[in-house]
Amino acid sequence: MADTHVNTGNRQSLAKELGLIGVFSIASGAMISSGLFVLPGIVFATAGPSIIVAYALASLLCIPVLVSKMELVTAMPRSGAAYFHTGRSLGLLAGTVAGFSNWAALSLKTTFAMVGLGALAGFVFPEGGEYAIKAGAVASCLVFFAINLIGTREAGRLQNLLVIILIGILCAYCLGGVNQIQGERYMDFVPHGWTAMLLTVGMIFVAYGGLTAAVDVAEEVRNPSRNLPLGMLAAFLIVSALYIFAVYVTVGLVPPDDLAGSLAPIAEGAFRAIGRPGRIAISIAAFTAFATTANGGLLSASRSPMAMSRDGLLPRKLAQTHQRFGTPHIALITTTLFIITVILFLSIENLVKFASSMMLLIFIFDNISLIIMRQSKIQNYRPTFRAPLYPWLQVVAIVLYGMLILEMGALVLSLTFGLITFAMIWYLVYVETHIEYESAFIHLVKQIVTSSFGRAGLEDELRQLTLERDDVTLDRFDLLVNNCVVLDIKGSMSAKEAFSKIAEALAERISMDKEELYQLFLKRERESSTMVRPGLAVPHIIVEGKDVFEMVLVRCIPGIEFSELNPPVTAAFVLAGSMDQRNFHLRALMNIAHIVEEEHFKSKWAKATDEQMLRDLVLLAHRPRQ
C-alpha cells in the first residue's frame, strides 16, 4: 500500500514570462529545422514533385494532436505537459512512460540541432574533422544552457529574435523565387506512383513534431487560456504554409537531377534564384533554424523531469528552482549533461528516428488522454478550447500514429520497446512503492461499476489549476463559499420544511434561535417570493448584530415547492446578514446572478456528486471579483 500521495500543492511556481509571441516562437522555432533545410531533397528522390502534396498531407496529420493538446493545455497549463496530461488522465504508470518518452524525444531532437550547429565549426576548422563538429556542438549546448539558466524571459527573447530572422529570410526566398520557377519541372508530378508519395508522408510528419513543444512550458505563459492555443495555431498555419510554399518554389527552381538526394535543397534553390547572396542568406536561415530548435528544445525538454520530480516520480531535487534566476537549474543541468553525452558517444542518425517514434507515442497518449478526460465527466475539467470532431478525430489519429510507429523499422521499435520497459520497471521499483494518485481513468471506471463513488483528488487539483489559469485572487465572496453550509436534500419538500432545515443549519453560526430564524424566512417569503426564475430561489434576510453574513447553498433535485404555480426549486442561495453588511449583501446578489448565468449551470448543479463539487461550481464560475 502506498503511503504518499502525489504532491499537488506547495510547489515552487515558475515565473510567467512568456506571452503570445513567445509561444509562437517556441512552437514555430521547434518546427523549422532539418525538415525544411535537408529533408525535401531526400524525399524528392522517392516521390518527385508530389512531395508538395506530401508536405500538405503531413500538416493535416498534425491537426488531431494539435487540437487535443490545445484542449488539454487550456484545462491543465502545467510545465512538462506531455507527462502531466497523461499522468492525470491515464495514471502514473502511463505518465511515467510518457514523461521519459517526452524527455528522450525532446532531448534527442535538441541534440540533433546542436550537432547541426556544430557542423559549422567543421566548416571553419575542416582539419578538425569529427572532433571539431562535436566540440562545436558541446559549446553550443553550453551557451544555450547558460541562456536558459539565466531566465525563461531571456531564452524567450532570443527565440523571438531568431524566429523573426528565420521567417523573414524564408519569406524573402519564397517571394523572390516564385517568379523564376519553371513550370515543366512539375509535369512529371508523380514519377514513382502515389504509394511512394504516401510513404514519404510519415518521414515528413515528424518534422512538424516541434509544434507542440510550447505546451511543456505552459506554466510560464501569461494568460495561457488565450496565448497557448492562439500561439500554437498561428505557428501551425504559418509554418505549414512556409513549408509547402518553400518546397513548391524549390521544386520549380532546381533541376530534378540536382534536387534528388540533395542535403541542401533550399540553399540550392536560393542560389539559382538569387545567386551567391541567396545561398548565404539561406545558410544563415539554416543556422538560425538549428539555433531556434536547440534553444526551444532545451527549454522544453528540461520541464519533463521537473514535472515528474514534483510528483515524486523522480528525485525531488530535479524540481528545485534557482534561488536567483527562478529556473529549474537541476533539471536543466541533467538534460544538458544527457545531451552532451549523446553528442560525444552515440550515433545521432539512428537516435533521431527513435526520437520520432517517442514523439508519435506521446501523440497517441495525448489523444487517449483527451478521450479519457472527456468521458470521465470530471466537473472541474474546464478547458477554454474544445477539440472539434470528438471523438472520431482522436480515434483516427491514434490508429494513424500507431501505423507510423510500426513503419519505423525493427531497430527503432526495439529501442522504443526498451524505453517503455525501462519506464515500467522504474514505475514498479521507484514510484508504485510510495506514490498513489487517482487518475481520470480510475474515476471513469468507478462511474461504470458503481453508482456511488467518492470525490476524485483530481477535482481539487483541477480547481486550483483553473483558478491559477484565470489569475483569480479569491475575494470575500469566494471565502464565504468555501466556508458556507451546503445542504444536499434528497427528497422533495415544502418551502416551510426547507426553511426549517436552513434555520437549523444557520442558528449556531450566527448565534440566533432556530425558531426566530425560521420566522424571518417565512416573513420574507410572504412579503414577496424569493424565487427568481424557474428552479432557482435566493431567500435573503436581515438579522440583528454587526459584521454578520452567512450563506447556505441548497440543492434538492426532487424539488422544493415554493409555489403551486411555479416549478419546484432545485437550487437555492440563502443569504443572512446584519444591516451593516448591506453593501456586501448587494455584491453577493450580483455575484449569484453571474454564477447562475453560466452555461449549463443547471445541469452541472444537478450532476455534482458531493458538497465540495457544488462549492467548486460556484467558485469557478466567471464573474467580476473585487
Sequence and secondary structure as in RCSB ss.txt:
>XXXX:A:sequence
MADTHVNTGNRQSLAKELGLIGVFSIASGAMISSGLFVLPGIVFATAGPSIIVAYALASLLCIPVLVSKMELVTA
MPRSGAAYFHTGRSLGLLAGTVAGFSNWAALSLKTTFAMVGLGALAGFVFPEGGEYAIKAGAVASCLVFFAINLI
GTREAGRLQNLLVIILIGILCAYCLGGVNQIQGERYMDFVPHGWTAMLLTVGMIFVAYGGLTAAVDVAEEVRNPS
RNLPLGMLAAFLIVSALYIFAVYVTVGLVPPDDLAGSLAPIAEGAFRAIGRPGRIAISIAAFTAFATTANGGLLS
ASRSPMAMSRDGLLPRKLAQTHQRFGTPHIALITTTLFIITVILFLSIENLVKFASSMMLLIFIFDNISLIIMRQ
SKIQNYRPTFRAPLYPWLQVVAIVLYGMLILEMGALVLSLTFGLITFAMIWYLVYVETHIEYESAFIHLVKQIVT
SSFGRAGLEDELRQLTLERDDVTLDRFDLLVNNCVVLDIKGSMSAKEAFSKIAEALAERISMDKEELYQLFLKRE
RESSTMVRPGLAVPHIIVEGKDVFEMVLVRCIPGIEFSELNPPVTAAFVLAGSMDQRNFHLRALMNIAHIVEEEH
FKSKWAKATDEQMLRDLVLLAHRPRQ
>XXXX:A:secstr
    B   SS       B HHHHHHHHHHHHSSHHHHTHHHHHHHHHGGGHHHHHHHHHHHHHHHHHHHHHHHHH
   SSHHHHHHHHHH HHHHHHHHHHHHHHHHHHHHHHHHHHHHHHHHH GGGHHHHHHHHHHHHHHHHHHHHHH
 HHHHHHHHHHHHHHHHHHHHHHHHHHGGG  GGGGSS  TTHHHHHHHHHHHHHGGGGGGGGGGGGGGGBSSHH
HHHHHHHHHHHHHHHHHHHHHHHHHHHHS HHHHTT S HHHHHHHHHH HHHHHHHHHHHHHHHHHHHHHHHHH
HTHHHHHHHHTTSS GGGG   TTT S HHHHHHHHHHHHHHHHHS HHHHHHHHHHHHHHHHHHHHHHHHHHHH
HT TT   SS  TTTTHHHHHHHHHHHHHHHTT HHHHHHHHHHHHHHHHHIIIIITTT B   HHHHHHHHHH 
S     HHHHHHHHHHHHHTT    HHHHHHHHSEEEEE S EEHHHHHHHHHHHHHTTTT  HHHHHHHHHHHH
HHS  EEETTEE  EEEESSSS EEEEEEEEEEEEES TTS  EEEEEEEEEEGGGHHHHHHHHHHHHHHHTSTT
HHHHHHH  SHHHHHHHHHTS     
